[in-house]
Amino acid sequence: MAALRDDIDWLPHADRAVRAHAGGSALDGHILALFDANARMLAATGDPNALEGLAEINFRPGALWSEEAVGTNGPGTALALARAVHIVGAEHFCERWHGWHCAAAPIRDPLTQEVLGVLDLSGLRERAHPHTLSLASAIAVALEQRLVARESERRVTLLRRFGALVGQYPGDAILVVDRAGEIIASSSPAERLVRRLAASGRDATDALRRISTASDVDRRALNGTARKRGRNLPSQSTVRDATHPLLGATAAVHAMHDGRTPIGACVVLPAGQARGHRPEAARNVVARSPRAVANPTTPSAVVTPVVTARGPSTVRYTMDALFGRAAVLDDVRRFARACARTDLPVLLLGESGTGKEVVAQGIHAASPRAHAPFVAVNCAALPRELVESELFGHVAGAFSGARRDGAIGKFEAADGGTLFLDEIGELPPAAQASLLRVLQEGEITRLGATAGRRVDVRIIAATSRDITNAIASGTLRDDLYHRLNVLTIALPPLRTRHGDAVLLAEYFLGQTRGTLARDFSPRVRTAFERYRWPGNVRELENLLKRLAALAEGPTITEEILPAALREVVDAAPPAAVDVTDVSAFDALDDTAAAVESHRQALRARYATLIAGHATMSDAAKSIGITRSTLYRRLQRIGLAPGRGVRDSS
């Protein structure tokens, strides 16, 4: 069992996600269990009595619960169907398990979307509740978010190694490939090779995946080193050669690992073998992300919390991606396009999630610098002791742990293009002073160097802080603020953009795949319009992903809304209704008991509706609600539910 757990590199993240939820009262009488992709239980925690009772039916770590082995059950069926399921009582294949219920949700790899395993919430059948599956799915989503953060850290590791190799071999064709086989960055001499690989489609991706995940490294030794350091640290394997017809040459592959898990590789083709390539300056780096550019105008306000170097082909947003019909957005777009025509500093102000990076990328894409690098830096994510090294670079031996060959900083990586400094107010005072000098002199000095280097960089800064308070408290230097405050754009929060919340919700729902949901009930639309959205567009986008995943039919109804949105819609004044319109049932839900004239019309309408469908479920789906909601409404207007309806008064 220990060897099995050691092979599951996502298990430590899963353990932390489970521990974060295992102490709540919602888990009384239940256990949380984790399973691998073969339905083998890896770990379990929760109510001691439930643990003991389930152990008696072999629901314990080490046991195999695949459908092939034991028939229908929560984790095994969730793996077989690759979706969340709730198996209650007699729905289990074996009679001994009829006293229990299991709500299980798959855990997916954020990079490949493959199912890594299952999170299961199990307890006595009497404790089964429709919300149990929602809770299990929510915990699985929380775990997947941890894995997304891990992938971001791994990508930074790959890009740092790539940057070092570009500086070391400026004339060679260099690619960096993630473990899914996708090219995420390439040097300028590699551009012709990239085009050739892109034309080869999946054949190239499969070949690059094999190159990036195969390794001659001793995994056991690597994992032992990581354990001694207390965690799985990114490690570089021995450099090896790889030959493939698509590469057309023998390449040196620098395979990278996180602990003993391959995370990708840097592929280096010497200049003499990379036929037809023109050696160019090392700073001309183009970073790519095929999945990110599939829809360059996707409306989003998500700012990636990592330091990345991007090229023009992977600036994800243009100005049109600032999506919405609110008049205030027209002013923002108009002013931002004017900013793009200049090289002056731009300061973006706005709450988290309002779209500051969207505007920054849009300005870059519309500027004369569009074909040069766009480099985004989340200042809040930089380690305080490494801020100046990350921004300005360092020479060999500048500090303990410095790279042997030194490294360029983000200013040099963005030379000729745009540097986006997000959350500028989070920089420590010393770094702010150094940044001010760069803005004044156009020159950076690497850490440990004695001579400066000229850089040509357009600065776009952003902050979600209150500027007046930040300056008064000393968090943001006033002289740096005045240097940046040349062109200032204030982005409006979503709550002030009337009508845009529903518009964005419809767009995000239309982008979801693999779910049943395609529309919202009127009450859900009311909730979107009236909710204040403290997390702005980012909060709305993430909520839509969750609602689409949890919806049991084509229409998202209020039952699966978070409590905060349900409170908003419950407090909304009743709307005018048309009792002859089936689609208006949702709006009538709050008024039917109070208005007798509507009540009689509803009784007749519901009776006709149910008589016209084979089952109560079909009747409920036809008006976009769940069966339980239909039963509740029938009870409120005095009808007893059943194949036909009768007066219950």
Secondary structure, DSSP 8 states (H G I E B T S, - for coil): -HHHHHT-TTHHHHHHHHHHHHTSGGGTTEEEEEEETTSBEEEEEE-HHHHHHHHTTT-STT-B--HHHH-S-HHHHHHHHTS-EEEEGGGSSSGGGTTEEEEEEEEE-TTT--EEEEEEEEEEGGG--HHHHHHHHHHHHHHHHHHHHHHHHHHHHHHHHHHHHHHH-TTSEEEEEETTS-EEEEEGGGHHHHHHHHHTTHHHHHHHHHHHH---S-HHHHHHHHHHTTS--EEE---EEEEETTTTEEEEEEEEEETTEEEEEEEEE-TTTSTT-----TT-EEE--TTTTSSTT-------SS-EEE-GGG----GGGS----HHHHHHHHHHHHHHTS-S-EEEE--TTS-HHHHHHHHHHTSTTTTS-EEEEEGGGS-GGGHHHHHH-B-TTSSTT--TT-B--HHHHTTTSEEEEETGGGS-HHHHHHHHHHHHHSEE--BT-SS-EE---EEEEEE-S-HHHHHHTTSS-HHHHHHHTTEEEE---GGGSTTHHHHHHHHHHHH--S-S--EE-HHHHHHHHH---TTHHHHHHHHHHHHHHH-SSSEE-GGGS-HHHHHHHHTS------TT-GGGHHHHTTTTTT-HHHHHHHHHHHHHHHHTSSSHHHHHHHTT--HHHHHHHHHHTTEE-SSS-EE--
